């Protein structure tokens, strides 16, 4: 089977992007991990798949990490996704809405720039104590559609 893909970069993250609206490419964990492998595959932080939306959105965005596991979404990936689907439409879209596991995201286009509207941040937790490798770290976390954690490393 021939796989047509585009390699994109958004703010330092790189992605393999495929148009899978036909559903013909099997999105299984081992295949995605092979594609994202930097030594034996295309190499990427993750894979973005364009699919047909189930609801009122224009498209469905599926995001897979490099290990092949599906995640809710990726902000940098969402910008690449928006740009990719605008290209599929001849760069004629003003805005596009797409479904993700984190909810509905919209992208607006201004020339080559893409602005996304993500879900509101929630579940802010500051100064959480986390035991790691024999020491206890202070961790701050927030969910921006995908859980993020920050650990200070200054002076370590």
C-alpha positions in Angstrom: 0.0 0.0 0.0 1.3 3.4 -0.9 1.2 6.0 1.9 1.1 9.7 0.9 2.1 11.9 3.7 3.3 15.4 4.5 5.9 16.2 7.1 5.1 19.4 9.0 6.7 21.4 11.9 4.9 23.5 14.4 7.0 25.4 17.0 9.7 22.8 17.2 7.4 19.7 17.1 7.4 17.7 13.9 4.6 15.6 12.5 3.7 13.1 9.8 0.3 14.2 8.5 -1.9 12.0 6.4 -5.3 12.4 4.8 -7.2 9.4 6.0 -10.7 10.5 5.2 -11.1 7.3 3.2 -10.2 5.2 6.2 -7.9 3.1 4.1 -4.7 3.5 6.2 -4.8 1.2 9.3 -3.9 3.4 12.3 -2.5 0.7 14.6 0.0 1.4 17.3 2.9 -0.6 15.7 2.5 1.0 12.3 2.4 4.5 13.7 5.5 3.9 15.9 7.4 2.6 12.8 6.5 5.7 10.8 7.6 8.0 13.7 10.8 6.1 14.3 13.7 8.6 13.7 16.1 5.9 12.6 14.0 3.5 10.6 11.0 5.5 9.6 10.0 9.0 8.6 10.8 10.3 12.0 8.4 12.5 14.0 7.1 13.5 17.4 3.7 12.2 16.3 1.2 11.5 13.6 -1.8 13.6 12.6 -4.6 11.9 10.7 -7.4 13.8 8.9 -10.7 12.0 9.2 -14.3 12.6 8.4 -16.1 14.4 11.3 -18.8 12.5 13.2 -20.6 15.6 14.3 -21.0 19.3 13.1 -17.2 19.9 12.7 -15.5 20.1 9.3 -13.0 17.3 10.1 -11.8 15.0 12.8 -8.2 15.3 14.0 -6.6 12.2 15.4 -3.3 12.7 17.1 -0.9 9.8 17.9 2.4 10.2 19.9 5.6 8.7 18.4 5.0 5.4 20.4 1.7 5.0 18.5 -0.5 5.8 21.5 -3.5 8.1 20.7 -3.6 11.3 22.7 -6.4 13.9 23.2 -4.8 16.5 21.0 -1.7 18.5 20.5 -1.6 22.3 20.3 1.3 22.6 17.9 -0.1 19.7 15.9 -3.5 21.4 15.7 -1.9 24.4 13.9 -0.2 22.0 11.4 -3.5 20.1 11.0 -5.4 23.4 10.3 -2.8 24.4 7.7 -2.9 21.0 6.1 -6.7 20.9 5.7 -6.6 24.5 4.3 -4.1 23.3 1.7 -6.4 20.4 0.8 -9.0 23.1 0.0 -6.7 25.2 -2.1 -5.9 27.7 0.7 -9.5 29.1 0.4 -10.7 28.5 4.0 -11.1 31.4 6.4 -11.7 29.0 9.3 -12.0 25.3 10.0 -13.5 23.4 12.9 -12.3 19.9 13.9 -13.1 17.3 16.4 -10.5 16.0 18.9 -10.7 13.8 21.9 -10.3 17.0 23.9 -13.3 18.6 22.2 -13.9 21.0 19.3 -11.0 23.1 18.1 -11.1 25.9 15.5 -8.4 27.3 13.3 -8.4 30.7 11.6 -6.1 31.6 8.7 -4.3 34.9 8.0 -2.0 34.4 5.1 0.4 31.6 6.1 -0.4 32.1 9.8 -2.7 29.8 11.7 -4.4 30.8 15.0 -6.2 28.0 16.9 -8.8 28.3 19.6 -8.3 25.5 22.1 -10.4 24.5 25.1 -10.0 26.6 28.2 -7.2 25.5 30.6 -8.5 23.6 33.6 -7.4 21.4 36.5 -4.6 23.7 37.6 -2.5 22.2 40.4 0.4 24.0 41.9 3.2 22.8 44.1 2.4 19.1 44.0 5.0 16.8 45.5 6.1 13.9 43.3 8.7 11.3 44.3 11.0 10.5 41.4 14.2 8.5 41.5 14.9 8.8 45.3 14.0 12.5 45.5 10.8 14.6 45.8 10.1 17.1 43.0 7.7 20.0 43.1 5.4 19.8 40.0 2.8 22.2 38.6 0.2 20.9 36.2 -2.6 22.1 34.0 -4.8 20.6 31.4 -4.9 22.6 28.1 -6.7 19.8 26.3 -3.9 17.5 27.1 -2.4 17.3 30.6 0.9 19.2 31.0 3.3 19.2 33.9 6.2 21.6 34.7 9.2 20.9 36.9 11.7 23.6 37.7 15.3 22.7 36.9 17.1 25.9 37.6 20.1 25.2 39.9 19.8 21.5 39.7 
